[in-house]
Amino acid sequence: MHSYSTDQNGWLPRNRGVIIVLTLVLLCGVLGILLVRPGTTADVWAHVYRVDAMLNGDVLARSVRATSDYHSDTTQNVGGWVSDDVIAFSLVNDRDYVSGLVNPASITNCYGNRCEVPFNNTAVYPPFAYLPQLGAFAVGRLLQLNMTARFYLAEIFQLGVYLASAGVCLRLLSGDALRWLRRLAGLLTVWMAMPFSFMFSPDSALVALSLPLACLMVRCVENDHFSAVDCIALSVTAGIITLAKFAYAPCLLMVLLPMAVRRRMAMRSCLILIGGCVISVLLLLTWVGIGTEFATNPSRVPYVEVARRRRELLTAPHLFLPRMLYSIIRLQGWSWWEPPLLFLFWTLSITTLALTVIAWRKNHRRLLFWLAAWVTTAGCVTLIYMAVWMQFTLDGQQGVIGINSRYFLPLVPLLAMQCAVALQSISQDVMDKPVTCVLRPPVPRMCHRRERRKSRQPWRTAVQTKWIHRLWRIF
């Protein structure tokens, strides 16, 4: 008789939301893998060449003489050894799309079954950015799979990483108090699943890791328990995001924020956070020192100009800020569909900042925490604009040319979750605020006018005093 009530407390009903989200993500990923043909995503062949070159021993890029549809300057191109089957697979899947496809006539140096291929724009990424793809290519070589199977295996590995991140994201927001935030996290997970759940790019790893990072930040503030395991997860997630792309280096600040907002934190947790931040900074500085001494797009901005602009940023950063503000106000994007997406991102950022100040103007700890998180996203945006200006914007162009909205997508989960937490806090304050009403004392109808005026004076005096105190508190 009571079989339904027994199942209602079982594992399946409790986790039906997680199952629905993971099913939708899996459906989007599988459909994307089947429908999106190789060679139709951003810079895909440059990423494929980079992964294969790292497995061939070229972890650090070096000078090559070949050219591609993205890099036509033979004097400044860098790359590495790429297998012949990888080159053949990329040439067969040419979609007339600028994606770093090598020019076969320009290949002059070959050794055995490998040739030198350029990939300047992806050579700056360390191996941390390609962990799923490197694992898939390594397994494919061990199993002696052809290049087609290895390419699709890499997309399947990336989809598995995205599914694992989505599961962890929803698990971090367990409990009735966070159910609305958990629903928002599920919505964001499904919304970003196409094509970033499977795409052969570091952007896929960044989007996948940005979801648990946002949930960890919410858990740090809204949950009473923030264990050492949570500290390890926060350090590893922020560290990999930072090492995947240098523009997101300010995310390391989030590793230290729990120590500022939580009054009682175990020494072990503090050491984990500090140690994770220090290790990530050392790895980042090491890679910047040894693996970025070249131009990522020398056909547009040669290395001499890149070095000059880098010195200008270090000595006179105030000269760059007007250029960046001009680009933001004008909504400059690389394609015609970018301005509306950039407008939505700036609207979300400004709304999040306003709601943060309104929600926690009296709670200084939370205000400091969320303002620091917002400043972190603003720092990431600034570094993105700096990188695009240094490496892509031509001389004489106003603003910053080459901005894509996908650069800001890893920042959307944190801003959206912060906005939702602020709205929840404001709604709770409104519901918990007691309602006070000042009643006007009754006045006899037949009394004299002067007596009625005197009887209203105490009420008027009370109201005037109340508003004077309110204005005094405001100013």
ZAMARGU-4260 file (C-alpha; in steps of 0.2 Angstrom, whole numbers, plus 5000, padded with zeros to 4 digits):
<rodrens>
0) 5000/5000/5000 | 5014/5012/5004 | 5026/5008/4990 | 5025/5025/4983 | 5030/5033/4999
5) 5044/5021/5001 | 5051/5025/4984 | 5049/5044/4987 | 5063/5043/5000 | 5074/5033/4989
10) 5089/5038/4978 | 5080/5040/4962 | 5067/5053/4968 | 5080/5063/4978 | 5091/5065/4963
15) 5079/5066/4949 | 5085/5084/4945 | 5103/5079/4943 | 5098/5064/4932 | 5087/5076/4921
20) 5102/5088/4919 | 5115/5075/4916 | 5103/5067/4903 | 5100/5083/4894 | 5119/5087/4894
25) 5123/5070/4887 | 5110/5072/4874 | 5117/5089/4868 | 5135/5082/4868 | 5130/5066/4858
30) 5120/5076/4846 | 5135/5089/4844 | 5148/5075/4841 | 5137/5067/4828 | 5131/5083/4819
35) 5145/5095/4821 | 5158/5090/4808 | 5177/5090/4811 | 5184/5107/4805 | 5169/5118/4809
40) 5174/5124/4827 | 5186/5138/4832 | 5204/5135/4828 | 5201/5116/4829 | 5216/5111/4818
45) 5228/5122/4828 | 5222/5114/4844 | 5224/5096/4836 | 5241/5100/4830 | 5246/5107/4847
50) 5240/5091/4856 | 5249/5079/4844 | 5265/5089/4844 | 5265/5088/4863 | 5264/5069/4862
55) 5278/5069/4850 | 5289/5078/4862 | 5287/5097/4857 | 5279/5103/4873 | 5288/5120/4870
60) 5285/5127/4853 | 5300/5131/4841 | 5302/5140/4825 | 5295/5131/4809 | 5295/5136/4791
65) 5278/5130/4786 | 5262/5141/4785 | 5244/5139/4788 | 5228/5148/4784 | 5230/5157/4801
70) 5249/5160/4800 | 5256/5165/4784 | 5273/5173/4790 | 5286/5160/4788 | 5299/5170/4797
75) 5290/5171/4814 | 5279/5155/4814 | 5282/5142/4828 | 5275/5125/4830 | 5282/5107/4831
80) 5282/5089/4825 | 5264/5083/4819 | 5260/5065/4813 | 5256/5063/4795 | 5239/5055/4798
85) 5234/5070/4808 | 5239/5082/4794 | 5230/5071/4781 | 5214/5070/4792 | 5214/5089/4794
90) 5216/5091/4775 | 5202/5079/4771 | 5191/5089/4783 | 5194/5106/4776 | 5178/5116/4778
95) 5184/5133/4770 | 5185/5139/4788 | 5200/5148/4796 | 5205/5135/4809 | 5224/5134/4808
100) 5224/5122/4793 | 5242/5119/4787 | 5246/5123/4769 | 5253/5106/4762 | 5264/5115/4749
105) 5273/5125/4763 | 5279/5109/4772 | 5298/5107/4769 | 5305/5098/4784 | 5299/5080/4788
110) 5307/5066/4797 | 5299/5049/4796 | 5280/5050/4798 | 5281/5067/4806 | 5282/5085/4798
115) 5284/5102/4806 | 5268/5112/4807 | 5264/5130/4814 | 5251/5133/4827 | 5257/5150/4835
120) 5240/5154/4842 | 5239/5138/4852 | 5257/5136/4857 | 5255/5147/4872 | 5243/5135/4881
125) 5252/5123/4893 | 5247/5105/4894 | 5235/5108/4908 | 5223/5116/4895 | 5222/5100/4885
130) 5221/5086/4898 | 5206/5077/4891 | 5212/5078/4873 | 5230/5072/4878 | 5222/5058/4887
135) 5212/5053/4872 | 5226/5054/4860 | 5237/5044/4871 | 5224/5030/4873 | 5221/5030/4854
140) 5240/5028/4851 | 5240/5013/4863 | 5225/5005/4855 | 5232/5009/4838 | 5217/5018/4832
145) 5216/5029/4816 | 5215/5048/4817 | 5196/5048/4815 | 5193/5037/4830 | 5206/5047/4840
150) 5197/5064/4836 | 5180/5057/4841 | 5188/5049/4856 | 5195/5066/4861 | 5177/5074/4860
155) 5170/5059/4870 | 5183/5062/4884 | 5179/5080/4884 | 5160/5076/4886 | 5165/5065/4900
160) 5174/5079/4909 | 5159/5090/4906 | 5147/5078/4913 | 5158/5075/4929 | 5159/5094/4932
165) 5140/5095/4930 | 5138/5081/4943 | 5150/5089/4955 | 5142/5106/4952 | 5125/5100/4957
170) 5131/5090/4971 | 5140/5105/4979 | 5123/5114/4980 | 5114/5100/4990 | 5100/5105/5003
175) 5084/5113/5003 | 5091/5130/5006 | 5101/5130/4990 | 5088/5122/4979 | 5085/5137/4968
180) 5103/5140/4966 | 5105/5121/4961 | 5091/5124/4948 | 5100/5139/4941 | 5116/5129/4940
185) 5107/5115/4931 | 5100/5128/4918 | 5118/5135/4915 | 5125/5118/4913 | 5113/5113/4900
190) 5114/5130/4891 | 5133/5129/4889 | 5133/5111/4884 | 5132/5116/4865 | 5146/5116/4859
195) 5157/5117/4874 | 5153/5100/4881 | 5163/5091/4868 | 5172/5104/4857 | 5191/5101/4854
200) 5197/5117/4863 | 5204/5123/4880 | 5188/5134/4880 | 5178/5117/4884 | 5189/5113/4899
205) 5187/5131/4905 | 5168/5131/4904 | 5167/5114/4912 | 5178/5120/4927 | 5169/5137/4929
210) 5153/5128/4934 | 5160/5120/4950 | 5171/5135/4954 | 5155/5146/4955 | 5146/5133/4965
215) 5161/5132/4977 | 5160/5150/4980 | 5142/5149/4984 | 5145/5134/4995 | 5159/5144/5005
220) 5147/5158/5009 | 5130/5150/5011 | 5134/5133/5018 | 5140/5131/5036 | 5152/5117/5032
225) 5167/5120/5021 | 5179/5106/5023 | 5197/5102/5018 | 5190/5093/5003 | 5181/5108/4997
230) 5197/5118/4999 | 5207/5105/4989 | 5193/5106/4975 | 5193/5125/4975 | 5213/5126/4974
235) 5213/5113/4960 | 5199/5120/4950 | 5205/5138/4951 | 5223/5132/4947 | 5219/5123/4932
240) 5208/5137/4925 | 5223/5149/4928 | 5235/5138/4919 | 5223/5134/4905 | 5223/5152/4900
245) 5233/5166/4907 | 5219/5179/4905 | 5210/5170/4920 | 5224/5172/4932 | 5214/5183/4943
250) 5204/5168/4948 | 5218/5163/4960 | 5211/5177/4971 | 5196/5166/4974 | 5206/5153/4983
255) 5210/5165/4997 | 5193/5172/4999 | 5186/5159/5011 | 5199/5164/5024 | 5192/5181/5023
260) 5174/5177/5025 | 5174/5162/5037 | 5178/5167/5055 | 5183/5149/5060 | 5193/5139/5048
265) 5204/5125/5052 | 5223/5128/5050 | 5224/5113/5038 | 5211/5121/5027 | 5221/5137/5027
270) 5237/5129/5023 | 5228/5120/5008 | 5222/5136/5001 | 5238/5145/5003 | 5248/5131/4996
275) 5237/5128/4981 | 5238/5147/4977 | 5257/5147/4979 | 5260/5132/4968 | 5248/5138/4954
280) 5257/5155/4954 | 5274/5147/4953 | 5268/5135/4938 | 5261/5150/4929 | 5276/5161/4931
285) 5287/5147/4925 | 5277/5144/4909 | 5276/5162/4906 | 5295/5163/4907 | 5299/5149/4895
290) 5284/5146/4884 | 5277/5163/4878 | 5292/5172/4869 | 5283/5173/4852 | 5269/5181/4843
295) 5253/5171/4843 | 5247/5180/4826 | 5263/5186/4818 | 5254/5189/4801 | 5244/5203/4810
300) 5255/5209/4824 | 5274/5204/4823 | 5284/5200/4838 | 5293/5216/4838 | 5276/5226/4840
305) 5270/5213/4853 | 5286/5217/4863 | 5283/5236/4861 | 5265/5235/4867 | 5270/5224/4882
310) 5282/5237/4887 | 5269/5250/4885 | 5257/5241/4896 | 5270/5239/4910 | 5276/5257/4909
315) 5260/5267/4905 | 5245/5256/4908 | 5234/5272/4908 | 5236/5273/4889 | 5227/5257/4887
320) 5212/5260/4898 | 5204/5273/4886 | 5206/5261/4871 | 5198/5247/4882 | 5183/5258/4887
325) 5180/5264/4869 | 5179/5245/4864 | 5167/5241/4878 | 5156/5256/4875 | 5155/5253/4856
330) 5153/5234/4859 | 5166/5230/4847 | 5166/5212/4842 | 5175/5201/4829 | 5158/5196/4821
335) 5141/5204/4817 | 5133/5194/4831 | 5145/5198/4845 | 5138/5215/4850 | 5121/5209/4857
340) 5130/5195/4866 | 5143/5207/4873 | 5128/5219/4878 | 5120/5205/4888 | 5137/5201/4897
345) 5139/5219/4902 | 5121/5220/4908 | 5124/5205/4919 | 5140/5212/4926 | 5132/5229/4930
350) 5117/5221/4938 | 5127/5209/4948 | 5137/5223/4955 | 5122/5234/4959 | 5113/5219/4968
355) 5128/5215/4978 | 5130/5232/4985 | 5111/5233/4989 | 5110/5215/4997 | 5125/5216/5008
360) 5127/5234/5012 | 5126/5230/5031 | 5135/5213/5030 | 5153/5219/5028 | 5160/5201/5027
365) 5149/5195/5013 | 5150/5212/5004 | 5169/5210/5004 | 5168/5192/4998 | 5157/5196/4983
370) 5165/5212/4979 | 5181/5203/4978 | 5174/5190/4967 | 5166/5203/4955 | 5183/5212/4955
375) 5191/5195/4950 | 5180/5194/4935 | 5183/5212/4930 | 5202/5208/4931 | 5199/5193/4919
380) 5190/5204/4907 | 5204/5217/4907 | 5217/5204/4904 | 5207/5197/4889 | 5206/5215/4882
385) 5225/5217/4884 | 5229/5200/4876 | 5218/5204/4861 | 5226/5221/4859 | 5244/5215/4860
390) 5242/5200/4849 | 5228/5204/4836 | 5223/5223/4834 | 5232/5231/4820 | 5240/5248/4821
395) 5229/5262/4817 | 5213/5253/4823 | 5203/5261/4837 | 5198/5251/4852 | 5202/5233/4853
400) 5198/5222/4838 | 5195/5204/4839 | 5185/5201/4854 | 5174/5186/4855 | 5160/5183/4867
405) 5166/5165/4871 | 5181/5173/4880 | 5169/5179/4893 | 5158/5163/4894 | 5168/5155/4909
410) 5164/5171/4919 | 5145/5169/4917 | 5142/5155/4929 | 5150/5165/4944 | 5141/5181/4939
415) 5124/5172/4937 | 5126/5163/4954 | 5132/5179/4963 | 5117/5188/4956 | 5105/5174/4961
420) 5112/5174/4979 | 5110/5193/4980 | 5092/5192/4974 | 5089/5178/4987 | 5096/5189/5001
425) 5086/5204/4996 | 5070/5194/4996 | 5073/5186/5013 | 5077/5204/5020 | 5060/5210/5013
430) 5050/5195/5020 | 5059/5196/5037 | 5057/5214/5039 | 5043/5219/5052 | 5029/5230/5046
435) 5026/5245/5057 | 5011/5256/5055 | 5008/5273/5063 | 4989/5275/5067 | 4982/5292/5068
440) 4973/5295/5084 | 4954/5298/5082 | 4948/5316/5084 | 4931/5321/5089 | 4920/5328/5075
445) 4912/5342/5085 | 4927/5349/5093 | 4935/5366/5090 | 4947/5368/5075 | 4961/5373/5086
450) 4959/5358/5097 | 4959/5347/5082 | 4975/5355/5076 | 4983/5352/5093 | 4977/5334/5094
455) 4986/5331/5077 | 5002/5339/5083 | 5009/5324/5092 | 5006/5312/5077 | 5014/5325/5065
460) 5029/5327/5077 | 5032/5308/5078 | 5031/5306/5059 | 5043/5321/5056 | 5055/5315/5069
465) 5055/5297/5061 | 5059/5304/5043 | 5072/5316/5050 | 5081/5301/5058 | 5080/5291/5042
470) 5087/5305/5032 | 5101/5307/5045 | 5106/5289/5043 | 5106/5290/5024 | 5117/5306/5024
</rodrens>
